[in-house]
Amino acid sequence: DEFQEEMTLAGSKAFIGQPAPNFKTTAVVNGDFKEISLCQFKGKYVVLFFYPLDFTFVCPTEIIAFSDRIAEFKQLDVAVMACSTDSHFSHLAWVNTDRKMGGLGAMNIPILADTNHTISRAYGVLKEDDGIAYRQKKDMHAISNCSV
């Protein structure tokens, strides 16, 4: 089908109805570095969203909105994680920057580091020429149901 063909061309290994590509990476969780893998969430719903870069102006509002509403996701037994190709050190600096200064402030969700681009590539969101992950746009497809 057309969607699967587009995702294959983008190098994605993520397909609706199929197991989601596993990953293991360092994340910023509650201000500390922690190893996270997708298989930790086996049998649960997971919202994994991507954003291009730390310290950008649009991304913090979306990331903060997910973080601030984490209680609602937890009531539904849904894990939420953000991911970009920046390092965990950059993520920590962004988390440690006050929201009034363009930072994230304290986060209630893990911020995953994808410095080797394997997660972004596996999910078909890597912009290869820039080495950054696309953020969801109206004309882009979202993978809405892969199993963990």
Summary of the structure (lengths in Angstrom):
residues: 148
radius of gyration: 14.7
end to end distance: 22.8
largest distance: 45.6
contacts: 423
relative contact order: 0.25
helix: 30%
strand: 23%
